[in-house]
Amino acid sequence: MNSPERQGGAGGPELRKLMFNISTMEELGEVLSSRDHFRENLQTALLSLMGSVPVARGALLLRDRESGDLVLAAARGTETRAGLRIPLPAEPARALLRRRRPLSVNAQVPVLTPWMRRTSLLREMGAELLAPLRFKEELVGVVVLGLKYTGEVYNPGDLELIMVMANFIALGVHNQELFRNLETANTQLRRKVAENRRLYRNLESIYGDTVRALGAAIDAKDPYTRGHSDRVARIAVAIGRALGLPEREISALRIASHLHDIGKIAVDNSILLKAGRLDQEEIRQIHRHPMVSYDILSNIAFPYPDVALIARHHHEWVDGSGYPDRLGPKDLLPGMKIICLADSFDAMTSDRPYRPALNLKEAVGRIREGVRVQFDPRVTRAFLEVLRGEVRGEATPPQIIDGLEKRYSSVAMIGSIERFLGELGPVHP
Amino acid sequence: MASFSFTTHATAGRAIIRTSGYLSRTAGEQLEAEIVRLLGGGVCRFVVNLHDTDLINSVGISILIGVIERVRGQGGDLAFSELTPVNEEIFRIMGLQRHARMLRNDGEAEER
């Protein structure tokens, strides 16, 4: 405990006071730069100023922007009540703003002296000195100080110190206001973002309903395909989710599924509804529908990727023998492979003019025959896993078996699916 | 910087409070609350021993002034003892010795 610092060192009172003031300014800067507990920090700033002079009585008042009044923000050693207000008309406010030094309450200054005399609260607070808190061309408040604790009069050094600290406090008040405005703007922005999200969700829902309605309208052209697009969409989305596709691709898949057959509007009903064998020209017309779908859909700026392309290629096979472009597996997007299986499965399990619907076991058997020819093995595995879960009753609501007649034994079906999965073996992307 | 703490020995209307650590705002307010508590309990003569308080900032000075005023306002007496040379010099510059005695040790209060 005998360090030179503890012993006082050389330099005398003036140097000691200077060092004390420097350390006070450093601490004051730290207090005022903090964004939290602003009122508490103002109290600390006032105490810091009062302890530097020193004085026993002091108050810090901030100017209310709307009324112009001075409102008590911090006080020490004086009987004051919270929310105390001192009216400050524009003229004395301008006069205070022009002051570059603290002002004695007893000084004879035009405009200010009458205002100070009128303001009995200043006397009640034991005010001796007023220091304006100025930031640039704005009066942000006033510091009121009582008599010096030493009993001496304020000397030029005191006034200089008070003014420097008052300017420092004014800067802190100004910065706090900036922070507050920024926070208000942030809150408003967050509110707007939340509102936009809500609007977006509403729009998305309206958009989904519109697309679904359009798909249903296409299906209605053919009584055998009623509900087809909706079922394909549900199956395709279930497979897409099982494969872990990103949400944007899932949305694209859903829309493409609803609209994949839109090209059928260009196919004559006599062909679509024909019970007998189709001739070459009729087959050619049927095979054109994905291209027509693409032509229609590619004119629409969907908010999701590759909707028109997925619709165009929903009849492509992984062995390259599909239509319309005979694409190989490497050229097929996941969405195309998924919709191919979903579309085929729904077609298999629906009545057609030329055959009755297959039962689930038969449909799975057909898919088994088509793996690596028509269907991608990875997509098939995902489909089977979803199907197995649904047959086990694990998925609510089911997406694949919903609406199918239950003409199968669950145990036998699960066994059959598991054998099929075993045959597929590990499937690499 | 050492955290602030204090111990109080109060007997027959007199209390000696020994502080330790940096006397800043929170510390000063703790000390003030203790003195207010003791005043309420009838203690009116105080010695604040600052031997183990190396550093007092301007906020601490301000709070000590408030404490002196409060004790004097109730007709009491407050003295500081065993100040470090730095603190003693600061107290003199700030005029605290005009309102509160500076003692070499706690016993000096009794001698007077």
Interface residues (C-beta under 8 A of the other chain):
Chain A: M1 E5 R6 Q7 G8 G9 P13 R16 K17 F20 S23 T24 E27 T44 L47 S48 L49 M50 G51 S52 P54 V55 A56 R76 G77 K148 Y149 T150 G151 E152
Chain B: R25 D54 N57 S58 V59 G60 I61 S62 I63 I65 G66 E69 T84 P85 V86 E88 E89 I90 R92 I93 M94 G95 L96 R98 H99
